[in-house]
Amino acid sequence: MTEYVRMVSLVGEQPIANLVPILCLQPQYLDFICTDRTRQIAERLDLLLEEMASQDRLQIQVDIREVHPYDMLDIDKNLRKLLDEQVCDPQELIFNLTGGTKMMAISAYRMAQSCGAPFCYLISEGRQNVIHCYRATQTGELEFIEKIHPSGIIDIDTYLKAHLGAYDEGSSENEFEQLVYEVLKSECDEVKASVRPRSHGNIEIDFVVRKDSRVGTVEVKSGRKARSKGVLGQIITSTEAAFLGTYTKRFLVIDDEYPYDNLKLAEFHNITVIETPSAKEGKFSDEDELKLRTEIRKHLGV
């Protein structure tokens, strides 16, 4: 994997689009390019990186620059000023184009091309996050540099703090949740229960799970709530773009069969519903336990 001294990272609504390349490539200097709308995200990431530095996990010097989201002249001027101020070999500089607006990405691409610096983009390939790195020459030719598979670089604590800041956690609250927890614990690298973001006091997430660098939320409902459409609204809210983001997988585990219309609504919102009616008897049947394990592996497995 190529080493870079400086990264210029465009900030959009998804902090993971910035955080994964940062933790993977670990530049010495980092320039966040944000807008007035995404400055809060850049500042939250800066605080997180400061916390990691205090724990001797990472040492990165961060600068935050605000640009107009759609005025390409303003974006170009600020990017040009940034490059003029820094003494850096273009081969040691990389632009992360994953976040920001389309105008920001176009301007950053033009700037990378003009100085011969590489650029990268974080995408989801199947069940993995992958960083693609390229270089655009001044003649307009595009060169592929490398494909990087980030692994073991992020835990749930880092993921949550990048999106939400401070949070509290608890433990399983009932017998059905405990059944689900035991399966999740054996399938995932990490599980946190009863997660309550302090910035959203009315929201509680039953489980946040991680397998390698992929993270998901698991809501667990039994009884009448197991057939309710209302729980879908809760899941959608807790993982919307401004909350836990589009990189987060979403699961609903119930001890009943879900009504057809609710299943179609869940499918529309990319929520995986896992029906385990045998849990009403106090334990999973072999078939239902296998179903739960299979769905977790399918969507989070590597």
C-alpha positions, 0 to 999 in steps of 0.5 A, a space after each residue: 500500500 502506497 504511503 502518503 504524507 498529506 490527504 485532502 478529503 472532501 466532507 459530505 454527510 457520511 463521515 465514514 467516507 472520510 474516516 475509513 480512508 484516513 485510518 487506512 492510509 494514515 497521512 501525517 497531514 489532513 485537510 478537510 474541505 467542508 461546507 457550512 452544512 458539513 463543518 460540524 461533521 469535519 469538526 466531529 472527525 477532528 475531535 475523534 482524531 484528537 482523541 485517538 492521538 491522545 491514546 497514541 493510536 494515530 498522529 495526524 495534523 488536521 486543518 479545516 477549510 470551508 468552501 461554497 458547496 456549488 461555486 466552482 470558482 470559490 472551490 478552485 480558489 481555496 484548493 489552489 491556495 491550499 496547494 500553494 501554501 503546502 510544500 509537498 511532492 504531488 506523489 505524496 499527496 492524495 485527494 479523497 473524492 468520496 464526500 462533498 458535492 459534485 462541484 467539489 469533486 469536480 474541482 478536486 479532480 481537476 486540481 489533482 490532475 493539474 498537479 499529477 497527484 493521486 485520488 481515491 474513492 471509497 465504495 461498497 463492493 458486495 459486503 466490503 468497503 474498498 478504496 480505489 486509487 487512481 491518478 489522472 495525468 495532465 494529458 487526461 489519461 487515467 491510471 489505476 494505482 491500487 485497490 485497498 481492502 480496509 480490514 480491522 481499522 475501525 471498531 464500533 466505538 470509533 464508528 459511533 463517535 464519528 457519526 454521533 459523538 458521545 453515547 451510552 450503552 447498556 445490556 439486553 433487556 429481555 429474554 428474546 434480546 438475550 437469545 439474539 445477543 448470544 447468536 450475534 456475539 458468536 457471529 460478529 467481531 463486536 456487539 454493543 447493546 442498548 446504545 443511546 446517543 446523547 445527542 438524540 435522547 429519545 433513540 435507543 438502538 437494541 444492538 450495534 454489531 461489527 464484522 471486520 469493517 462493516 457495521 449494522 444495527 439490529 432491532 429486536 421486537 417481540 409480541 405485538 410490536 413484532 408485527 407493527 409497522 412503527 418499528 420500521 420508522 424507528 429503524 429508518 430514523 436511527 440509520 438515516 443519512 444524518 444519523 448513522 449513515 448509508 454505510 450502516 446495514 439494518 436488521 429487524 429480528 422478530 419472534 413472529 411472521 411479518 405482514 406482507 405489506 410491512 415486508 415490502 416496506 422494509 425491503 424498500 428501505 433496505 431493512 433485512 427482516 429475520 423472522 424467528 417464530 420459534 423464539 416464542 418458546 424461549 429458544 431458537 429452533 435449529 432452523 431459525 438460529 441458522 436463518 439468523 446466522 445466515 442473514 448476518 453473514 450474508 450482509 456483514 460477512 467478509 
